[in-house]
Structures are given as structure tokens and as C-alpha cells.
Amino acid sequence: RNHVSGTTLEELAMIHIFDGAMGTMLQAGGLEAGGCPELMNIDHPEVVRHIHEAYIEAGATIIETNTFGASRLKLDHYGLEDRVEELNTAAVRIAKEAAGTRAKVAGSMGPTGRFISPLGDLDFEEAYACFKEQASALAKAGVDFFIIETCIDIQEMRAALLASKEVAPAIPVICQLTYSDDGRTVTGTDPQSAAIILSHMGADIIGVNCSLGPEQLVPIVKTLAASCDCPISVQPNAGMPQLVDGVTHFPMGPEDFGSWGPKLLAAGATYLGGCCGTTPAHIRALRAALEGQAEPVREPLPKRLWLASRSRSVCVDKDLPTVLIGERINPTGRKKLAAEIREGSLLSVKKEAVNQVKAGARLLDVNMGVAGIDATKAMKQAVTEIAQLTDAPLAIDTSDAAALEAGLRAYPGRALINSVTAEDDRIRDFLPLAKKYGAAILCLPITEDGVPKTAEDRLKAIEYIVGKAKENGLNDGDFLLDALVMTVSADKNACREVLKTLQLYRQRLGYPSTMGLSNISFGLPNRPLINSTFFAMCLAAGLDAPIMNPYDESMQKALKASAALLGDDPCGLAFSQ
Ligand code: HCS
């Protein structure tokens, strides 16, 4: 196809033209310095309407409501916090009247202006409630999209996205973060991690706006398009802002701005418009430059297992180096750690987080399972604190659904859930949480009857979990399969069955695999030798992500030697060190 969209939105892949700036246009239209832009919806609706009409006449097919700051926390600055519904409703009415059937209306939600804890003092739940209130008003007034924009913090974006999906699951959500010129948001998120986190949480369109000009946004758009299958949106400023005589000035003229349209399109964006400093003339030039352009061809991405922290993404895949999952944040069998956690101290937990990453762990398992404590509170605290300290993505390891949800909510990334078994309560309670929070799942082949002994029966249990997960909306790229290690001194076939299970997983399902290794050697002498030999066998059979003690030297050596033997380090560079 080869067109700019009219008003039909059936095909998300078509080219759509957003409007340009609202804030700077209102300033030009008489908004007093320090005045509340959203109050114009009541005091001067004709000014707002005029701006919308000018954008539609310039060729916008989606216009944004004048509600960027119409949330309780923002309106609070003007003493208008009790007028959320009124200001949002008025804004949608004005936009819809201006649009008629010529354009769709996107309900704009901007940041609260405060940082969510632990970066700031705003509680996640307060931010969530704030967005929920605004999204409800926008949905009730009849917006076609939500657009959450100019966010500099992934956690705030997550709160707003969750709130939007809660309020009106059928309204598509556009999620646009703002990046600095180092290519990260102010709170450190890179576009790849953002795309992974938000696409799995159900964002419909993912993009970038504000802060930079079109030239600087081209690489960000490219990365977003290479990191998720969602349509990509972009709304650059009219160039990099400059301070002239104490006034912010956007230097890029309409023609220059428009000329970047085809480049942003080629980079992968199909929703294009403008942010601060752009005017109807910029949008007219953008539309003219895009007229007749073919949409970019985007092949669906291979469905690989990606996890992400706030600032780093990690892929577990058979064609990539082994990913070590650190097992040390787990009080099982560790009296001192358990006592500390019981007393509410996270000192050792935090040390383990930092030290395991130093020792080579690329994902961290977090288990706070101490009897008699408030598991929900403990998991929330641990996840929050660890996410502050390291950039390794986390596996939330619990059998308690409330603790799991607390951990997933608090985590500013894409977590792994450890674990989902084939047992009814796990299937019922955990899979909807995985879907809602965009988490991946570690599938553990345990059924209501216990642990299947043979590889074939383990495969059956896994197939059952994966089938149920897919019914809940999960997909390829969401699964890590545990081969389940039993003790060889209790069952002489334990090792052989694990090796067979790994092979079956790879041949029949193709999803990456994991396992906790050290179980194998209970009761045997010279456990380190048994463990490292077993590890090497498992790597040869296709193990992708061992859950292990990263401080264990013999295991690290076995990993390096295996990498050399299996062709991942053919010159033995890592091994010889
Ligand atoms: N849509 C808003 C974004 C501000 S960063 C505006 O004012 O144009």
C-alpha cells in the first residue's frame, strides 16, 4: 500500500498523522505565563477548538485532547485538583466537535511531575489512582485512543498503562516515553527495554515524543521498531530547544521538519506528528512529505525470550551464550539469611544481588520465602530495592499469588515468574498475572500427582502449562522450561531423564530451558565434582539458563570449558583466563 490514512483505523499499520504541539500553541494563543493550560477548555474553548481545527485542516488524522496536565496531581499546582472530570470531559467534547468524522481523538495524559518511589516520594499506587481517575474521565467522554506521553520514567508509564487497561481495555493505548540525547530516559531506560516491557504489558502503539528534534529520534524509532511488533509512533519537537533571551525557542521550520517524515517512516514509525514548537504549518509539511510514501515493511520479529530491567534487556536463546541465573537470594536452608529477612533487614539480600552480578549472573532469582513473615510486603521491598541496585532482570520466585503480584507491580521491568506448574491453583492464579504485567513464565513440570519421572511425562506437563498459558494470551517468547532435577542418589535415572528432557524440550517445543542444578548431588560425596560434571552434560544437552550459585568456581570453570567444547568459544579465550 501507498497512502496516508484518511480516518479508518482498522489497519494499525497504515500511516497516521498526529497533530502538533498544544502547549506552545496555547501560549501563542494567549495562555498567560504560569496559567493552567487545561483551564482553557472551560474559559476559552474557542481557542482550543481553533487549534484542533487548524491541525485537522493541515492534515492531522488523529488529534490530541488538551488534557496533558489534567490529572489530579498536576492540577493540584493550580488548586484545580477537584476538577479532573470536568476539564477532561470538556477537552474531549471540544476535540470531538472539531474532529467530526475527519479525525480520531486521542486522550492525552502527561506525567505527574513527581517521581515514583524509591526514586521519589510518590507511591506507585497513588500514581496509578491518579491516572485511573483521568483515564476514566477520558474514556467516559469517548476518546478513541489514550496517549500517555512525555514520560521520563518507565515506572510511571507502567502505572498509567495499567490504569488505562483497567479502565477501558478496548481503547488502544499509545505509550510514548521521552529520551534525552544520550538515548535513555532521565531515569535510565533505553528504547529496547522500554519496547520489551511495554509491548508485553499490552501497549498497542509504542513511541517517543518531545525533548529532541526529528534527527535525534530516528535511531530511537529504529530501535523501538526492532524490539517489538507494535506500530511505532513519533512526535519530535521542532528541533532541539534553544534558550534565546531567556525564552525557549524551537528552531526548526515546517519544511525542514516535514523533510524528516520519510526518514522517520523508513525507520519504522507509522504514527507521525509533532510536539513542542510545531504548528499546523509543520503538520501540513509533514503530511505533504509523507503523501505517496510506502509504509515500511516490518517483518514479524522472531519470538525470543527477552527479559528486561529498567535499563537492560537480556535474551535467553539457544543461539546465544548461556545466561546464568543467580540463585543466592533465597533463604531456604540458610538460617542467617532467613533470620535477617524475618527481622526486616535486606542487607544480605542487597549484597547478594550486587555480588552475584559481579560474579557473572545475568538474571537474579528473588525468593523471600520465610515462614511467618508478610510475604507480600517482603517481596515488594526486595524487588524495589534490588531493582535500584542492579540492572540484571529479576525472576520473582514465590508460590504466593499476592506476593507475586506485589513483586510484579513494583518491578520497573519485564520479570520472569518462577514458577508456573501444571497444578490447578498456579494455572488459575499465576497466568492472568503474567499476562497483566507482561511477565515471562518459568514452566515447571509438576502436576497434581507430583513430579513426573520420565522425560515424556515432563514434556506432557509442560505442554499442558504452555497450552493454558496460550489460552491466557501468552505466546512464544514467554516461556522458559525447567527440566526438573531430582537427586541421583534417590533415583539412579535422575540425570539421564533430565538430559532426555532437555533434548525433548528443544526438539519438540524449541523454547529455552533452565534448571536448578545442585539438587542432583544431594547425599553424594564430592558434590562440587558431581555438580560441575552434571552441568557440562546438561549444557551439551541444550541447557540455556542454569539457576546456580555464581560464586561456585568449579561451576564457572565447567561453563567456560563447555563453551569452548561446544563451539561458543572456539579459541578458548574465556577458558584460558
Ligand atoms: N501533547 C502535549 C505534549 C507536551 S510535551 C503538547 O502540549 O503538545
Boltz pocket constraint, residues with backbone or C-beta under 6 A from the ligand:
constraints:
  - pocket:
      binder: B
      contacts: [[A, 20], [A, 21], [A, 22], [A, 23], [A, 24], [A, 64], [A, 65], [A, 68], [A, 108], [A, 149], [A, 150], [A, 210], [A, 274], [A, 275], [A, 276]]
      max_distance: 6.0
